[in-house]
Amino acid sequence: MKILYIFRLNCKQKKWKIETEVENWIQRYDGDMGEKQDEYEEIDGVYTEEKKQLNELEERFKTLEVSLL
């Protein structure tokens, strides 16, 4: 009976350790993904602004090109 008690206790301890480790992985993953999302949004904002500027310059260039022909 005592062996069964020790076995169950050992299993519970292992289970708790594994659950804790998985929770830590999830928290680390969530933190990393939050950082990556922030980085993406910053880069996307810069890209969007540069794309807007490019479109404006292309429109002006088309106007100049037409007037020179």
C-alpha positions, -999 to +999 in steps of 0.1 A: +000+000+000+028+024+008+045+016-025+013+026-043+011+058-024+047+067-032+041+058-069+010+081-071+028+109-053+057+106-077+033+106-107+016+137-094+049+155-089+060+146-125+026+157-138+029+190-120+064+196-132+054+189-169+023+211-166+044+239-152+070+236-179+043+237-206+027+268-190+061+285-191+066+276-227+032+291-235+040+323-217+073+326-234+057+319-268+030+345-261+056+371-251+077+364-282+047+366-305+037+399-289+071+413-296+070+400-332+035+415-337+047+449-324+077+447-348+055+437-377+031+466-371+060+491-369+075+478-402+041+476-418+035+513-409+068+523-424+060+502-455+025+517-459+039+553-457+067+546-482+042+529-506+020+560-504+050+582-512+060+559-541+025+561-555+025+599-553+059+601-570+048+577-597+017+599-604+038+630-606+063+612-629+035+601-652+023+637-655+058+649-663+064+621-688+031+629-706+039+666-707+074+660-721+061+638-749 
